[in-house]
């Protein structure tokens, strides 16, 4: 592993590890039950996985072949859905009325609707990915469905996280959210650029 590769992986580890470490050291944990804490950290891990996903699909993580990166993207997508299930189930267990309000978009807390939108978008992507072969979705059709849902996941997930005043430390949380947005914008821009180049190439033929 060369210096550049080590630097990229170390930067990713810091981007993910620092917010989790600050959250683990939060004084607010002293007043939280174990299930609530588990649910909270599942949410933090979910946000970290949202950062990894565009890095994988864009080929920005060195040392991984295209095939391995796509396979990792697939499995991490499943892990992301599981983390959201744990997050929601834990919060439901600790306070069912609050979760009912959130799921019905009647919660007074401003972060709730964004979390619910991100949750359903994640579940939709996971379900479609599992049924992709049965549905006969080709790559173009899959991207038409997947990209808007991915954008919804990122935007709603980031806003949900930023609006919550919880165990996450403010600056590290903001940096993680900014990195999620930057990675998503980067991969979307690269996909658009490749599409334009391909279209120009076809037009010249």
Buried (B, 14 or more C-beta within 10 A) or exposed (E): EEEEEEEBBEEBEEBBEBBBEBBEEBEEBEEBEEBBBBBBBBBBBBBBBBBBBBBBBBBBBEEBEEEEBEEBBBEBBEEBBBBBBBBBBBBBBBEEEBBEBBBEEEBEEEBBBBBBBBBBBBBBBBEBBBEBEEEEBEEEEBBEBBBEBBBBBBBBBBBBBBEBEBBBBEEBBBBBBEBBBEBBEBBBEBBEEEEEEEEEEEEEE
